[in-house]
């Protein structure tokens, strides 16, 4: 590892099938059975699936119809986000017993920087083990963890021994771990990108490492530089205790497809109203309004407009959304509409990095 990059002790904690596990925890009759959190209607979507359901190929974001086809015994359970948030808060309070450097990614996962921690424990591996034990004792739920020198490797590692396990990638093991890793398991490489990499002869981290930065940028744009660095163990993003949202949005999926803009106006009004409530609650405003349209064939279309001033008022949001709606003709009937606001008043300008400035420190790690 190069000395010019900070070595940290990062833990990525990921709850196992969180929503589904909470439902099984609260309802013993569901334990050991294939369950899906989400709607069972014709247009329903799976939000989460228990491990019993995953054995049948049921996955989050899958349509309820396909999920039921894959697993005829599948039990659908309505989501209870207030309950998930309640337990997530419990879990987060455990994290803060060890460090204030906690970066939540969602209700069920977070990064922790324990390089210097409140317990004075030099072993990130033992801290992760203790945290997982406490989560189980205090909530009744299982968690998995990944431990390594940066956020990227820790996140990838947390998947290795799931469920209810952990994986430590020591500094001297980083290069081998990344070279042996299947390309589809790299965080940030989705199915489309993985297929493209396969066509270029890139199947593992070792294959990726043979490609120059220029080559990767040619085929993957700005992401090329990211792939070039992470496969070499370089990912210098610190754990950010307070994640500032880059956009705030609201959306709605309809029971029946909408075929005319006229039918969409009332729906947009409700969506804009919901968005206003979220903005007011967090005292956020923004300049860029984006209208999201998902057609009946699942094609996604977005249209944006940036204003010269910040807005959070429902009327102004709706007015801009309507303008975007009529910007071009609909390609098909519509199953989902959404409005989001970006270019927020929460965004701060980063201090420009001075020429030749580097962040560096050398640590001898006992992981």
Secondary structure, DSSP 8 states (H G I E B T S, - for coil): --TTS----EEEEEETTHHHHHHHHH-GGGTTS-EEEE--STT-BEEEE-HHHHTTT--TT-BHHHHHHH-TT-EEE---HHHHHHHHHHHHHHHTTT-S-EEEEETTEEEEE-SS-TT--S-HHHHHHHHHHHHHHHHS--EEEEEESSHHHHHHHTTTT-SS-EEE--GGGHHHHHHHSBGGGSTT--HHHHHHHHHTT--BHHHHHTS-HHHHHHHHTTHHHHHHHHTTT-------SS---SEEEEEEEEEEEE-SHHHHHHHHHHHHHHHHHHHHHHT--EEEEEEEEEETT--EEEEEEEEEEEE--HHHHHHHHHHHHTTS--SS-EEEEEEEEEEETT--------TT-----------
